[in-house]
């Protein structure tokens, strides 16, 4: 009997280099190390976040429809301008609270990516969730989040490619 069945198995983390020059040549020499053989729990964390984002989007769509209907109803009922303004202010607060809830989901996402980007043996390649947030925010400010979208897409492409590599053989 193989010793693996007696002692168990400890599969090492596989970390691969994502070259940022593939996004833009001026980023030559810069890279992020990506953990590509994620554990089931890390995969599940990501799936849970995607579910939360989907739910948030659906709730937001319904919320906007509801708020618009309330304002229209107040206007059609020929309520006073003061009453209509009160409805708008109340609706704005509800909408603002909904928008604030995405902040929590985003923080979870930044923490998840920081974990995936921080598994290299050399700690100098690690990052914090705050650094990931700063990178995402800088991307949004500088290039309409194209870099952040590219980075997250490439990260998941690498994870999927690693998981599918046995299919090529």
C-alpha atoms as one frame of an Amber mdcrd trajectory, in Angstrom:
protein
   0.000   0.000   0.000   1.258   3.464  -0.866   2.415   5.555   2.074   0.092
   8.338   0.967  -2.833   6.285   2.276  -1.138   5.780   5.606   0.112   9.317
   6.183  -2.413  11.387   4.258  -1.673  13.885   1.574  -0.472  17.447   1.808
  -0.828  18.987  -1.636   1.420  22.014  -1.989  -0.021  25.299  -3.168   0.744
  26.042  -6.801   1.569  29.699  -7.375   2.108  31.092 -10.867   3.330  34.429
 -12.158   0.905  36.774 -13.869   2.967  39.170 -15.990   1.447  42.648 -16.018
   3.233  43.480 -19.269   0.499  41.414 -20.916  -1.873  44.252 -20.051   0.475
  47.037 -21.081   4.112  46.955 -22.192   5.050  49.731 -19.765   4.364  47.300
 -16.913   7.228  45.039 -18.035   8.965  43.452 -15.059   5.934  43.799 -12.788
   3.901  40.775 -11.842   1.499  39.305  -9.343   1.825  35.804  -7.985  -1.476
  33.896  -8.257  -2.430  30.837  -6.232  -4.017  28.588  -8.873  -4.914  25.356
  -7.066  -7.379  26.849  -4.627  -8.909  24.839  -1.836 -12.597  24.032  -1.974
 -13.304  26.496   0.829 -11.619  29.343  -1.083 -13.593  28.443  -4.220 -16.762
  28.432  -2.103 -15.950  31.849  -0.626 -15.748  33.259  -4.143 -19.002  31.580
  -5.192 -20.721  33.003  -2.099 -19.495  36.506  -2.962 -20.775  36.149  -6.522
 -24.175  35.117  -5.143 -24.186  38.163  -2.860 -23.338  40.447  -5.785 -26.102
  38.920  -7.917 -28.608  39.309  -5.077 -27.459  42.898  -4.483 -27.951  43.707
  -8.178 -31.430  42.167  -8.257 -32.453  43.929  -5.044 -31.123  47.186  -6.477
 -33.160  46.842  -9.652 -36.328  46.212  -7.654 -35.499  49.010  -5.235 -35.168
  51.533  -8.047 -38.479  50.453  -9.540 -40.179  50.722  -6.144 -38.715  54.147
  -5.439 -39.681  55.468  -8.861 -43.228  54.154  -8.378 -43.525  55.868  -4.986
 -42.464  59.228  -6.399 -44.804  58.834  -9.381 -47.680  57.882  -7.071 -47.068
  60.949  -4.896 -46.955  63.159  -7.980 -50.121  61.666  -9.484 -51.963  62.015
  -6.178 -51.155  65.712  -6.507 -49.601  65.722  -3.094 -47.887  68.868  -1.970
 -44.379  69.594  -3.128 -43.297  69.203   0.486 -44.788  65.673   0.664 -43.196
  64.696  -2.657 -39.836  65.984  -1.400 -40.255  63.940   1.799 -40.866  60.808
  -0.299 -37.767  61.578  -2.386 -35.591  62.098   0.713 -36.835  58.868   2.301
 -36.216  57.021  -0.944 -32.729  58.528  -1.237 -31.875  57.230   2.246 -33.089
  53.723   1.334 -31.091  53.862  -1.900 -27.972  55.176  -0.119 -28.204  52.345
   2.429 -28.414  49.833  -0.409 -25.386  51.365  -2.106 -23.453  51.256   1.171
 -24.098  47.511   1.454 -21.929  46.870  -1.611 -18.981  48.227   0.355 -19.116
  45.177   2.618 -19.178  42.833  -0.375 -16.278  44.705  -1.987 -14.224  44.418
   1.215 -14.797  40.655   1.173 -13.693  40.564  -2.464 -10.495  42.544  -1.756
  -9.696  40.172   1.118 -10.289  37.168  -1.146  -7.947  38.498  -3.854  -5.311
  39.431  -1.259  -5.394  35.811  -0.098  -5.058  34.481  -3.660  -2.222  36.934
  -4.408  -0.340  36.197  -1.150   0.545  32.512  -1.205   4.084  32.710  -2.632
   6.808  31.496  -0.293   8.524  34.883  -0.579   6.484  37.267   1.588   7.716
  40.240  -0.459   5.191  39.097  -3.095   2.272  39.266  -0.646  -0.317  42.038
  -0.441  -3.030  43.185   1.923  -6.710  43.703   1.202  -6.076  47.448   1.558
  -3.448  47.275  -1.181  -5.821  45.335  -3.426  -8.515  47.973  -2.810  -6.040
  50.747  -3.653  -5.147  48.942  -6.893  -8.822  48.515  -7.845  -9.575  52.148
  -6.973  -6.552  53.433  -8.916  -7.640  51.381 -11.913 -11.137  52.862 -11.716
  -9.744  56.389 -11.555  -7.096  55.981 -14.248  -8.599  53.705 -16.889 -12.247
  53.126 -16.055 -11.406  49.885 -14.225 -10.095  48.183 -17.360  -6.919  47.066
 -15.602  -8.823  45.714 -12.598 -11.198  43.819 -14.892  -8.274  42.422 -16.859
  -6.432  41.414 -13.668  -9.399  39.610 -12.151 -10.245  37.933 -15.454  -6.645
  36.740 -15.914  -6.528  35.501 -12.320  -9.591  33.326 -12.849  -8.378  32.208
 -16.274  -5.145  30.991 -14.661  -7.067  29.137 -11.944  -9.330  27.485 -14.510
  -6.425  26.634 -16.829  -4.535  24.985 -13.971  -7.623  22.981 -13.005  -8.150
  21.895 -16.600  -4.530  21.035 -17.415  -5.151  17.329 -16.832  -7.730  17.409
 -19.638  -5.014  18.257 -22.176  -3.060  15.071 -21.556
